[in-house]
């Protein structure tokens, strides 16, 4: 992982979208609908998470002319990405923080 990489809110929201069902592949539009994140921050987060190996991606099969639209890029969470999603949730949610006197 690059030294400058940190868990931002958009990155965590994207990872959590995959934590619901780690076996599913999602395209950007599906993720945007699931978590309500605008396309700018969404695609930056997807790129960053793929760069560090927490997501993997593939292009949809098919010719755009036959599909009648641009091909979609599908993303899937990696085991390390799922681990980071759960760790990020535990750190960010007050219910999981230990009480200190």
N, CA, C and O atoms as a GROMACS GRO file, in nm:
protein
  404
    1UNK      N    1   0.085  -0.118   0.000
    1UNK     CA    2   0.000   0.000   0.000
    1UNK      C    3   0.089   0.124   0.000
    1UNK      O    4   0.186   0.130   0.076
    2UNK      N    5   0.059   0.223  -0.084
    2UNK     CA    6   0.139   0.346  -0.085
    2UNK      C    7   0.134   0.417   0.050
    2UNK      O    8   0.033   0.410   0.120
    3UNK      N    9   0.242   0.484   0.084
    3UNK     CA   10   0.249   0.553   0.213
    3UNK      C   11   0.141   0.659   0.229
    3UNK      O   12   0.091   0.680   0.340
    4UNK      N   13   0.104   0.725   0.121
    4UNK     CA   14   0.008   0.834   0.130
    4UNK      C   15  -0.138   0.788   0.129
    4UNK      O   16  -0.229   0.870   0.135
    5UNK      N   17  -0.160   0.657   0.122
    5UNK     CA   18  -0.297   0.606   0.113
    5UNK      C   19  -0.361   0.606   0.252
    5UNK      O   20  -0.305   0.553   0.348
    6UNK      N   21  -0.479   0.664   0.260
    6UNK     CA   22  -0.554   0.662   0.386
    6UNK      C   23  -0.699   0.628   0.356
    6UNK      O   24  -0.746   0.644   0.243
    7UNK      N   25  -0.768   0.582   0.457
    7UNK     CA   26  -0.908   0.545   0.439
    7UNK      C   27  -0.993   0.671   0.450
    7UNK      O   28  -1.012   0.725   0.559
    8UNK      N   29  -1.042   0.716   0.337
    8UNK     CA   30  -1.132   0.832   0.335
    8UNK      C   31  -1.276   0.782   0.343
    8UNK      O   32  -1.302   0.664   0.324
    9UNK      N   33  -1.367   0.872   0.369
    9UNK     CA   34  -1.508   0.835   0.376
    9UNK      C   35  -1.559   0.777   0.244
    9UNK      O   36  -1.627   0.674   0.247
   10UNK      N   37  -1.529   0.838   0.128
   10UNK     CA   38  -1.575   0.777   0.003
   10UNK      C   39  -1.516   0.637  -0.021
   10UNK      O   40  -1.587   0.548  -0.066
   11UNK      N   41  -1.388   0.618   0.010
   11UNK     CA   42  -1.326   0.486  -0.008
   11UNK      C   43  -1.393   0.383   0.081
   11UNK      O   44  -1.420   0.271   0.038
   12UNK      N   45  -1.420   0.420   0.205
   12UNK     CA   46  -1.486   0.327   0.298
   12UNK      C   47  -1.627   0.296   0.250
   12UNK      O   48  -1.669   0.181   0.255
   13UNK      N   49  -1.700   0.397   0.205
   13UNK     CA   50  -1.836   0.373   0.156
   13UNK      C   51  -1.838   0.277   0.039
   13UNK      O   52  -1.926   0.191   0.030
   14UNK      N   53  -1.741   0.290  -0.052
   14UNK     CA   54  -1.732   0.199  -0.166
   14UNK      C   55  -1.704   0.058  -0.118
   14UNK      O   56  -1.770  -0.037  -0.161
   15UNK      N   57  -1.606   0.042  -0.030
   15UNK     CA   58  -1.574  -0.092   0.021
   15UNK      C   59  -1.692  -0.155   0.094
   15UNK      O   60  -1.716  -0.275   0.080
   16UNK      N   61  -1.764  -0.077   0.170
   16UNK     CA   62  -1.879  -0.130   0.244
   16UNK      C   63  -1.988  -0.178   0.147
   16UNK      O   64  -2.059  -0.274   0.177
   17UNK      N   65  -2.002  -0.112   0.032
   17UNK     CA   66  -2.099  -0.158  -0.068
   17UNK      C   67  -2.069  -0.301  -0.110
   17UNK      O   68  -2.161  -0.378  -0.139
   18UNK      N   69  -1.942  -0.337  -0.114
   18UNK     CA   70  -1.903  -0.474  -0.151
   18UNK      C   71  -1.911  -0.570  -0.033
   18UNK      O   72  -1.928  -0.690  -0.053
   19UNK      N   73  -1.901  -0.520   0.088
   19UNK     CA   74  -1.902  -0.606   0.207
   19UNK      C   75  -2.038  -0.674   0.226
   19UNK      O   76  -2.046  -0.779   0.288
   20UNK      N   77  -2.142  -0.616   0.174
   20UNK     CA   78  -2.276  -0.674   0.183
   20UNK      C   79  -2.278  -0.814   0.120
   20UNK      O   80  -2.336  -0.907   0.175
   21UNK      N   81  -2.214  -0.826   0.004
   21UNK     CA   82  -2.200  -0.956  -0.063
   21UNK      C   83  -2.067  -0.955  -0.139
   21UNK      O   84  -2.062  -0.911  -0.253
   22UNK      N   85  -1.961  -1.004  -0.077
   22UNK     CA   86  -1.828  -0.996  -0.138
   22UNK      C   87  -1.811  -1.077  -0.267
   22UNK      O   88  -1.709  -1.063  -0.335
   23UNK      N   89  -1.909  -1.159  -0.302
   23UNK     CA   90  -1.896  -1.239  -0.425
   23UNK      C   91  -1.951  -1.167  -0.548
   23UNK      O   92  -1.930  -1.213  -0.660
   24UNK      N   93  -2.019  -1.056  -0.528
   24UNK     CA   94  -2.086  -0.989  -0.639
   24UNK      C   95  -1.990  -0.893  -0.710
   24UNK      O   96  -1.899  -0.836  -0.650
   25UNK      N   97  -2.011  -0.878  -0.840
   25UNK     CA   98  -1.942  -0.776  -0.919
   25UNK      C   99  -2.039  -0.660  -0.938
   25UNK      O  100  -2.157  -0.680  -0.966
   26UNK      N  101  -1.988  -0.540  -0.922
   26UNK     CA  102  -2.071  -0.421  -0.937
   26UNK      C  103  -2.006  -0.324  -1.034
   26UNK      O  104  -1.884  -0.312  -1.039
   27UNK      N  105  -2.089  -0.256  -1.113
   27UNK     CA  106  -2.037  -0.149  -1.198
   27UNK      C  107  -2.056  -0.016  -1.122
   27UNK      O  108  -2.126  -0.011  -1.021
   28UNK      N  109  -1.994   0.087  -1.173
   28UNK     CA  110  -1.999   0.216  -1.105
   28UNK      C  111  -2.141   0.266  -1.081
   28UNK      O  112  -2.170   0.320  -0.974
   29UNK      N  113  -2.230   0.249  -1.179
   29UNK     CA  114  -2.368   0.295  -1.163
   29UNK      C  115  -2.439   0.221  -1.050
   29UNK      O  116  -2.515   0.281  -0.974
   30UNK      N  117  -2.413   0.090  -1.038
   30UNK     CA  118  -2.473   0.013  -0.928
   30UNK      C  119  -2.425   0.065  -0.793
   30UNK      O  120  -2.504   0.080  -0.699
   31UNK      N  121  -2.296   0.091  -0.784
   31UNK     CA  122  -2.238   0.139  -0.657
   31UNK      C  123  -2.294   0.277  -0.624
   31UNK      O  124  -2.332   0.303  -0.510
   32UNK      N  125  -2.299   0.365  -0.724
   32UNK     CA  126  -2.352   0.500  -0.702
   32UNK      C  127  -2.494   0.494  -0.650
   32UNK      O  128  -2.530   0.568  -0.558
   33UNK      N  129  -2.576   0.406  -0.707
   33UNK     CA  130  -2.714   0.391  -0.661
   33UNK      C  131  -2.720   0.334  -0.519
   33UNK      O  132  -2.804   0.375  -0.439
   34UNK      N  133  -2.631   0.240  -0.488
   34UNK     CA  134  -2.631   0.177  -0.356
   34UNK      C  135  -2.591   0.273  -0.245
   34UNK      O  136  -2.651   0.273  -0.138
   35UNK      N  137  -2.489   0.356  -0.271
   35UNK     CA  138  -2.435   0.438  -0.162
   35UNK      C  139  -2.459   0.587  -0.180
   35UNK      O  140  -2.426   0.666  -0.092
   36UNK      N  141  -2.517   0.628  -0.293
   36UNK     CA  142  -2.550   0.768  -0.313
   36UNK      C  143  -2.429   0.859  -0.323
   36UNK      O  144  -2.431   0.971  -0.272
   37UNK      N  145  -2.325   0.812  -0.387
   37UNK     CA  146  -2.203   0.892  -0.403
   37UNK      C  147  -2.197   0.943  -0.547
   37UNK      O  148  -2.221   0.867  -0.641
   38UNK      N  149  -2.165   1.070  -0.564
   38UNK     CA  150  -2.155   1.129  -0.698
   38UNK      C  151  -2.043   1.063  -0.777
   38UNK      O  152  -1.950   1.006  -0.719
   39UNK      N  153  -2.054   1.070  -0.909
   39UNK     CA  154  -1.959   0.997  -0.994
   39UNK      C  155  -1.815   1.043  -0.978
   39UNK      O  156  -1.725   0.960  -0.986
   40UNK      N  157  -1.790   1.170  -0.956
   40UNK     CA  158  -1.652   1.218  -0.939
   40UNK      C  159  -1.579   1.148  -0.826
   40UNK      O  160  -1.480   1.079  -0.850
   41UNK      N  161  -1.627   1.163  -0.701
   41UNK     CA  162  -1.560   1.095  -0.590
   41UNK      C  163  -1.568   0.943  -0.599
   41UNK      O  164  -1.478   0.874  -0.552
   42UNK      N  165  -1.674   0.892  -0.660
   42UNK     CA  166  -1.689   0.747  -0.673
   42UNK      C  167  -1.577   0.689  -0.758
   42UNK      O  168  -1.511   0.593  -0.717
   43UNK      N  169  -1.555   0.745  -0.876
   43UNK     CA  170  -1.456   0.688  -0.966
   43UNK      C  171  -1.313   0.712  -0.918
   43UNK      O  172  -1.224   0.632  -0.947
   44UNK      N  173  -1.290   0.820  -0.846
   44UNK     CA  174  -1.159   0.840  -0.783
   44UNK      C  175  -1.136   0.731  -0.679
   44UNK      O  176  -1.028   0.672  -0.673
   45UNK      N  177  -1.237   0.703  -0.596
   45UNK     CA  178  -1.226   0.599  -0.494
   45UNK      C  179  -1.206   0.462  -0.558
   45UNK      O  180  -1.122   0.384  -0.512
   46UNK      N  181  -1.281   0.430  -0.663
   46UNK     CA  182  -1.266   0.302  -0.731
   46UNK      C  183  -1.124   0.286  -0.786
   46UNK      O  184  -1.063   0.180  -0.771
   47UNK      N  185  -1.074   0.390  -0.848
   47UNK     CA  186  -0.938   0.385  -0.903
   47UNK      C  187  -0.836   0.364  -0.792
   47UNK      O  188  -0.746   0.280  -0.804
   48UNK      N  189  -0.848   0.440  -0.684
   48UNK     CA  190  -0.754   0.430  -0.572
   48UNK      C  191  -0.757   0.292  -0.509
   48UNK      O  192  -0.652   0.234  -0.479
   49UNK      N  193  -0.877   0.238  -0.488
   49UNK     CA  194  -0.891   0.106  -0.424
   49UNK      C  195  -0.838  -0.004  -0.514
   49UNK      O  196  -0.782  -0.103  -0.465
   50UNK      N  197  -0.855   0.010  -0.644
   50UNK     CA  198  -0.799  -0.089  -0.737
   50UNK      C  199  -0.646  -0.079  -0.740
   50UNK      O  200  -0.576  -0.180  -0.749
   51UNK      N  201  -0.596   0.042  -0.732
   51UNK     CA  202  -0.450   0.065  -0.737
   51UNK      C  203  -0.379  -0.003  -0.622
   51UNK      O  204  -0.268  -0.054  -0.639
   52UNK      N  205  -0.441  -0.006  -0.503
   52UNK     CA  206  -0.377  -0.069  -0.387
   52UNK      C  207  -0.414  -0.216  -0.372
   52UNK      O  208  -0.369  -0.282  -0.279
   53UNK      N  209  -0.496  -0.267  -0.464
   53UNK     CA  210  -0.528  -0.410  -0.463
   53UNK      C  211  -0.647  -0.449  -0.378
   53UNK      O  212  -0.665  -0.567  -0.348
   54UNK      N  213  -0.728  -0.354  -0.337
   54UNK     CA  214  -0.846  -0.386  -0.256
   54UNK      C  215  -0.968  -0.414  -0.342
   54UNK      O  216  -1.066  -0.471  -0.294
   55UNK      N  217  -0.962  -0.374  -0.468
   55UNK     CA  218  -1.064  -0.408  -0.567
   55UNK      C  219  -0.992  -0.462  -0.690
   55UNK      O  220  -0.879  -0.423  -0.719
   56UNK      N  221  -1.060  -0.551  -0.761
   56UNK     CA  222  -1.012  -0.592  -0.892
   56UNK      C  223  -1.124  -0.559  -0.990
   56UNK      O  224  -1.240  -0.550  -0.952
   57UNK      N  225  -1.087  -0.542  -1.117
   57UNK     CA  226  -1.188  -0.501  -1.214
   57UNK      C  227  -1.167  -0.572  -1.347
   57UNK      O  228  -1.060  -0.627  -1.376
   58UNK      N  229  -1.273  -0.568  -1.427
   58UNK     CA  230  -1.269  -0.622  -1.562
   58UNK      C  231  -1.370  -0.547  -1.646
   58UNK      O  232  -1.471  -0.496  -1.596
   59UNK      N  233  -1.342  -0.540  -1.775
   59UNK     CA  234  -1.437  -0.480  -1.867
   59UNK      C  235  -1.542  -0.581  -1.907
   59UNK      O  236  -1.513  -0.700  -1.923
   60UNK      N  237  -1.663  -0.535  -1.922
   60UNK     CA  238  -1.774  -0.616  -1.970
   60UNK      C  239  -1.741  -0.668  -2.111
   60UNK      O  240  -1.684  -0.596  -2.193
   61UNK      N  241  -1.779  -0.792  -2.137
   61UNK     CA  242  -1.763  -0.847  -2.271
   61UNK      C  243  -1.868  -0.786  -2.363
   61UNK      O  244  -1.979  -0.753  -2.319
   62UNK      N  245  -1.834  -0.771  -2.486
   62UNK     CA  246  -1.932  -0.723  -2.583
   62UNK      C  247  -1.887  -0.599  -2.656
   62UNK      O  248  -1.805  -0.521  -2.607
   63UNK      N  249  -1.941  -0.584  -2.772
   63UNK     CA  250  -1.913  -0.470  -2.858
   63UNK      C  251  -2.010  -0.358  -2.822
   63UNK      O  252  -2.131  -0.380  -2.820
   64UNK      N  253  -1.960  -0.237  -2.794
   64UNK     CA  254  -2.050  -0.126  -2.760
   64UNK      C  255  -2.159  -0.102  -2.864
   64UNK      O  256  -2.270  -0.062  -2.828
   65UNK      N  257  -2.128  -0.125  -2.990
   65UNK     CA  258  -2.230  -0.105  -3.094
   65UNK      C  259  -2.343  -0.206  -3.079
   65UNK      O  260  -2.460  -0.172  -3.095
   66UNK      N  261  -2.309  -0.329  -3.047
   66UNK     CA  262  -2.412  -0.431  -3.025
   66UNK      C  263  -2.486  -0.409  -2.894
   66UNK      O  264  -2.607  -0.432  -2.885
   67UNK      N  265  -2.413  -0.364  -2.793
   67UNK     CA  266  -2.476  -0.338  -2.663
   67UNK      C  267  -2.566  -0.215  -2.669
   67UNK      O  268  -2.662  -0.203  -2.592
   68UNK      N  269  -2.535  -0.123  -2.760
   68UNK     CA  270  -2.612   0.001  -2.769
   68UNK      C  271  -2.575   0.101  -2.662
   68UNK      O  272  -2.650   0.194  -2.633
   69UNK      N  273  -2.458   0.081  -2.602
   69UNK     CA  274  -2.408   0.169  -2.495
   69UNK      C  275  -2.261   0.138  -2.475
   69UNK      O  276  -2.208   0.043  -2.532
   70UNK      N  277  -2.197   0.219  -2.395
   70UNK     CA  278  -2.057   0.194  -2.363
   70UNK      C  279  -2.045   0.067  -2.277
   70UNK      O  280  -2.135   0.034  -2.199
   71UNK      N  281  -1.933  -0.004  -2.292
   71UNK     CA  282  -1.910  -0.120  -2.206
   71UNK      C  283  -1.895  -0.073  -2.062
   71UNK      O  284  -1.850   0.038  -2.036
   72UNK      N  285  -1.932  -0.157  -1.970
   72UNK     CA  286  -1.920  -0.126  -1.827
   72UNK      C  287  -1.796  -0.192  -1.770
   72UNK      O  288  -1.751  -0.297  -1.817
   73UNK      N  289  -1.741  -0.130  -1.669
   73UNK     CA  290  -1.630  -0.188  -1.595
   73UNK      C  291  -1.689  -0.243  -1.466
   73UNK      O  292  -1.758  -0.171  -1.393
   74UNK      N  293  -1.664  -0.370  -1.438
   74UNK     CA  294  -1.715  -0.435  -1.318
   74UNK      C  295  -1.604  -0.450  -1.216
   74UNK      O  296  -1.489  -0.480  -1.249
   75UNK      N  297  -1.639  -0.429  -1.091
   75UNK     CA  298  -1.545  -0.435  -0.980
   75UNK      C  299  -1.587  -0.544  -0.882
   75UNK      O  300  -1.706  -0.574  -0.867
   76UNK      N  301  -1.487  -0.603  -0.818
   76UNK     CA  302  -1.510  -0.703  -0.715
   76UNK      C  303  -1.409  -0.678  -0.603
   76UNK      O  304  -1.294  -0.643  -0.630
   77UNK      N  305  -1.453  -0.694  -0.480
   77UNK     CA  306  -1.364  -0.672  -0.367
   77UNK      C  307  -1.268  -0.791  -0.352
   77UNK      O  308  -1.307  -0.906  -0.376
   78UNK      N  309  -1.144  -0.763  -0.313
   78UNK     CA  310  -1.048  -0.868  -0.286
   78UNK      C  311  -1.057  -0.904  -0.138
   78UNK      O  312  -1.116  -0.829  -0.060
   79UNK      N  313  -1.000  -1.017  -0.097
   79UNK     CA  314  -1.002  -1.050   0.046
   79UNK      C  315  -0.940  -0.940   0.133
   79UNK      O  316  -0.991  -0.910   0.240
   80UNK      N  317  -0.831  -0.880   0.086
   80UNK     CA  318  -0.771  -0.771   0.162
   80UNK      C  319  -0.863  -0.650   0.168
   80UNK      O  320  -0.871  -0.582   0.270
   81UNK      N  321  -0.933  -0.622   0.058
   81UNK     CA  322  -1.028  -0.511   0.056
   81UNK      C  323  -1.142  -0.533   0.153
   81UNK      O  324  -1.186  -0.439   0.220
   82UNK      N  325  -1.191  -0.656   0.160
   82UNK     CA  326  -1.298  -0.688   0.255
   82UNK      C  327  -1.249  -0.670   0.398
   82UNK      O  328  -1.321  -0.617   0.483
   83UNK      N  329  -1.129  -0.715   0.424
   83UNK     CA  330  -1.070  -0.697   0.558
   83UNK      C  331  -1.058  -0.549   0.593
   83UNK      O  332  -1.088  -0.509   0.706
   84UNK      N  333  -1.016  -0.468   0.497
   84UNK     CA  334  -1.004  -0.324   0.521
   84UNK      C  335  -1.140  -0.258   0.541
   84UNK      O  336  -1.153  -0.164   0.620
   85UNK      N  337  -1.242  -0.306   0.471
   85UNK     CA  338  -1.378  -0.252   0.488
   85UNK      C  339  -1.426  -0.276   0.630
   85UNK      O  340  -1.479  -0.186   0.695
   86UNK      N  341  -1.406  -0.399   0.678
   86UNK     CA  342  -1.451  -0.431   0.814
   86UNK      C  343  -1.370  -0.355   0.918
   86UNK      O  344  -1.425  -0.306   1.017
   87UNK      N  345  -1.240  -0.344   0.897
   87UNK     CA  346  -1.155  -0.268   0.990
   87UNK      C  347  -1.196  -0.121   0.992
   87UNK      O  348  -1.203  -0.059   1.098
   88UNK      N  349  -1.224  -0.065   0.874
   88UNK     CA  350  -1.267   0.074   0.866
   88UNK      C  351  -1.399   0.098   0.937
   88UNK      O  352  -1.417   0.200   1.002
   89UNK      N  353  -1.491   0.004   0.923
   89UNK     CA  354  -1.620   0.016   0.992
   89UNK      C  355  -1.601   0.011   1.143
   89UNK      O  356  -1.661   0.090   1.217
   90UNK      N  357  -1.519  -0.081   1.188
   90UNK     CA  358  -1.495  -0.094   1.332
   90UNK      C  359  -1.432   0.032   1.389
   90UNK      O  360  -1.466   0.073   1.500
   91UNK      N  361  -1.342   0.093   1.315
   91UNK     CA  362  -1.276   0.214   1.363
   91UNK      C  363  -1.367   0.336   1.356
   91UNK      O  364  -1.357   0.426   1.441
   92UNK      N  365  -1.455   0.341   1.259
   92UNK     CA  366  -1.534   0.462   1.239
   92UNK      C  367  -1.667   0.464   1.313
   92UNK      O  368  -1.724   0.571   1.334
   93UNK      N  369  -1.716   0.349   1.353
   93UNK     CA  370  -1.847   0.345   1.417
   93UNK      C  371  -1.834   0.349   1.569
   93UNK      O  372  -1.763   0.266   1.626
   94UNK      N  373  -1.899   0.445   1.634
   94UNK     CA  374  -1.886   0.460   1.779
   94UNK      C  375  -1.928   0.336   1.859
   94UNK      O  376  -1.878   0.314   1.969
   95UNK      N  377  -2.019   0.257   1.806
   95UNK     CA  378  -2.066   0.139   1.881
   95UNK      C  379  -1.955   0.037   1.901
   95UNK      O  380  -1.963  -0.046   1.992
   96UNK      N  381  -1.851   0.041   1.818
   96UNK     CA  382  -1.744  -0.056   1.828
   96UNK      C  383  -1.621  -0.002   1.899
   96UNK      O  384  -1.522  -0.074   1.916
   97UNK      N  385  -1.625   0.122   1.942
   97UNK     CA  386  -1.510   0.179   2.012
   97UNK      C  387  -1.516   0.145   2.160
   97UNK      O  388  -1.622   0.155   2.221
   98UNK      N  389  -1.404   0.104   2.217
   98UNK     CA  390  -1.405   0.074   2.361
   98UNK      C  391  -1.425   0.201   2.443
   98UNK      O  392  -1.379   0.309   2.405
   99UNK      N  393  -1.494   0.185   2.554
   99UNK     CA  394  -1.514   0.300   2.644
   99UNK      C  395  -1.390   0.316   2.730
   99UNK      O  396  -1.332   0.219   2.778
  100UNK      N  397  -1.351   0.436   2.746
  100UNK     CA  398  -1.232   0.468   2.828
  100UNK      C  399  -1.278   0.554   2.944
  100UNK      O  400  -1.363   0.642   2.927
  101UNK      N  401  -1.223   0.529   3.058
  101UNK     CA  402  -1.261   0.606   3.178
  101UNK      C  403  -1.189   0.738   3.184
  101UNK      O  404  -1.209   0.815   3.278
   0.00000   0.00000   0.00000
